[in-house]
Amino acid sequence: MGKGAKRAKRQKTQGPPQKGSKPSQNSTPKAPSSTAAPSKKLSMQTQHSEPIIPFEPLDRILLIGDGDLSFALSLIREHGAADLLATTYDTETELLEKYPQAAEYKREITDEYEQKVLHGVDATKLGQKEVRKGRKWDRIVFNFPHVGGKSTDVNRQVRYNQGE
């Protein structure tokens, strides 16, 4: 018997919670009845006014496979990342063919912010690259990997990359 079936059976035998009692951890909120006045849809997620950034400015951050280097640049510009190594799977030549804007992003990362960028880094072979040479990282980020391809249909390419 699966978890859902067990929960349904338990709720059936226990009945609904009594007025004034707290619902158990396994109970789910009831949908409003059709006779109730219209209300906002219940949300189980708390909304935050400020984004949650899992980095501190002085964290040692390793970015694996940053496509066009825009993510690395945003961490530096917007969040003050001061010790960052960005890597791309593509060689520098391949990167600039695919993403011409990457030249400016790299220049800003390396020249203006004095951070480092490595090209041709395969995430399955990190021991062969400078990413392991005497460094310890506070955060290692491997964003959603791109499996490659030259499709002009962006939606199709995204679905393919997600394994659908």
C-alpha positions as CSV (number, residue, x, y, z in Angstrom):
1,M,0.0,0.0,0.0
2,G,1.5,3.4,-1.1
3,K,1.8,6.5,1.1
4,G,-1.2,8.2,-0.4
5,A,-3.4,5.1,0.2
6,K,-2.2,4.8,3.8
7,R,-2.9,8.5,4.4
8,A,-6.4,8.2,2.9
9,K,-7.2,5.1,5.0
10,R,-5.9,6.9,8.2
11,Q,-8.0,10.0,7.5
12,K,-11.1,7.9,6.8
13,T,-10.8,6.0,10.1
14,Q,-9.8,9.1,12.2
15,G,-12.4,11.4,10.6
16,P,-12.0,15.2,10.2
17,P,-10.2,17.2,12.9
18,Q,-12.4,18.6,15.7
19,K,-13.1,22.3,15.8
20,G,-10.3,24.1,17.6
21,S,-7.8,21.2,17.3
22,K,-4.7,21.5,15.2
23,P,-4.5,19.3,12.1
24,S,-1.9,16.6,12.1
25,Q,1.2,16.9,10.0
26,N,-0.2,14.4,7.5
27,S,-3.5,16.2,6.9
28,T,-4.0,18.4,3.9
29,P,-6.0,21.7,3.8
30,K,-9.6,21.3,2.7
31,A,-10.7,23.2,-0.3
32,P,-13.3,25.9,0.4
33,S,-16.9,24.7,-0.1
34,S,-18.8,25.9,-3.1
35,T,-21.2,27.8,-0.8
36,A,-18.4,29.8,0.8
37,A,-17.6,33.3,-0.5
38,P,-14.8,33.4,-3.1
39,S,-11.4,33.7,-1.5
40,K,-7.8,33.7,-2.6
41,K,-6.3,30.3,-3.5
42,L,-4.6,28.7,-0.5
43,S,-0.8,28.7,-0.9
44,M,1.4,26.4,1.0
45,Q,4.5,28.4,0.2
46,T,5.5,31.5,2.1
47,Q,6.2,34.6,0.0
48,H,9.4,36.5,0.8
49,S,9.8,40.1,0.0
50,E,13.5,39.7,-0.4
51,P,15.1,36.9,-2.4
52,I,17.1,34.3,-0.5
53,I,20.6,34.2,-1.8
54,P,22.6,31.1,-0.6
55,F,25.9,32.9,-0.9
56,E,27.8,35.3,1.3
57,P,30.1,37.9,-0.4
58,L,33.3,36.2,1.0
59,D,32.3,32.6,0.2
60,R,34.6,30.8,-2.1
61,I,32.3,29.9,-5.0
62,L,32.9,27.5,-7.8
63,L,30.5,27.7,-10.8
64,I,30.6,24.6,-13.0
65,G,29.2,25.0,-16.5
66,D,28.2,28.6,-16.6
67,G,26.9,28.8,-20.2
68,D,27.7,32.4,-21.2
69,L,29.1,33.6,-17.9
70,S,26.1,35.8,-17.2
71,F,25.4,33.9,-13.9
72,A,28.9,34.5,-12.7
73,L,28.7,38.1,-13.6
74,S,25.4,38.6,-11.8
75,L,26.7,37.0,-8.6
76,I,29.6,39.4,-8.7
77,R,27.7,42.5,-9.6
78,E,24.4,42.0,-7.7
79,H,25.6,40.0,-4.7
80,G,29.2,41.1,-4.2
81,A,30.8,37.7,-4.7
82,A,34.5,38.4,-4.1
83,D,36.1,35.0,-4.5
84,L,34.6,33.2,-7.6
85,L,35.8,30.8,-10.2
86,A,33.5,30.4,-13.2
87,T,33.9,27.5,-15.6
88,T,32.5,26.7,-19.0
89,Y,32.2,23.3,-20.7
90,D,33.0,24.9,-24.0
91,T,36.4,26.0,-25.1
92,E,36.8,29.8,-25.3
93,T,36.4,29.6,-29.1
94,E,33.3,27.5,-28.9
95,L,31.8,29.8,-26.2
96,L,32.3,32.9,-28.3
97,E,30.8,31.3,-31.4
98,K,27.7,30.3,-29.4
99,Y,27.4,33.4,-27.2
100,P,29.1,36.5,-28.6
101,Q,28.1,38.5,-25.5
102,A,30.3,36.2,-23.4
103,A,33.4,38.1,-24.5
104,E,32.2,41.2,-22.7
105,Y,31.0,39.2,-19.7
106,K,34.4,37.5,-19.4
107,R,36.3,40.8,-19.8
108,E,34.3,42.3,-17.0
109,I,34.7,39.3,-14.7
110,T,38.5,39.0,-15.2
111,D,39.5,42.6,-15.7
112,E,37.2,44.7,-13.7
113,Y,36.5,42.3,-10.8
114,E,39.7,40.3,-11.0
115,Q,37.9,36.9,-10.8
116,K,38.9,33.9,-12.8
117,V,37.3,32.0,-15.7
118,L,38.3,28.6,-17.0
119,H,37.1,27.1,-20.3
120,G,36.9,23.5,-21.4
121,V,36.0,22.2,-17.9
122,D,34.2,18.8,-17.9
123,A,32.2,18.4,-14.7
124,T,32.9,14.6,-14.7
125,K,36.7,15.3,-14.8
126,L,37.3,18.0,-12.3
127,G,40.4,16.4,-10.8
128,Q,42.2,17.3,-14.1
129,K,41.7,21.0,-13.8
130,E,42.8,23.9,-11.7
131,V,39.5,23.8,-9.8
132,R,41.1,21.2,-7.5
133,K,44.5,22.6,-7.0
134,G,44.8,23.4,-3.3
135,R,41.4,25.1,-3.2
136,K,38.5,24.4,-0.9
137,W,35.1,25.8,-1.9
138,D,32.3,27.0,0.3
139,R,29.8,26.7,-2.5
140,I,29.9,24.6,-5.6
141,V,27.1,25.4,-8.1
142,F,26.3,23.2,-11.1
143,N,23.4,24.9,-12.8
144,F,21.0,22.9,-15.0
145,P,23.2,21.3,-17.6
146,H,22.8,21.9,-21.3
147,V,23.2,18.8,-23.3
148,G,24.1,20.7,-26.4
149,G,22.5,20.8,-29.8
150,K,21.9,23.5,-32.4
151,S,18.0,23.5,-32.4
152,T,16.5,26.8,-33.2
153,D,13.3,25.8,-31.4
154,V,14.2,27.0,-27.9
155,N,11.2,25.3,-26.2
156,R,12.0,22.0,-27.8
157,Q,15.7,22.3,-26.8
158,V,14.7,23.1,-23.2
159,R,12.4,20.0,-23.1
160,Y,15.2,17.9,-24.5
161,N,17.7,19.2,-21.9
162,Q,15.2,18.4,-19.1
163,G,15.0,14.8,-20.3
164,E,11.3,14.8,-21.4
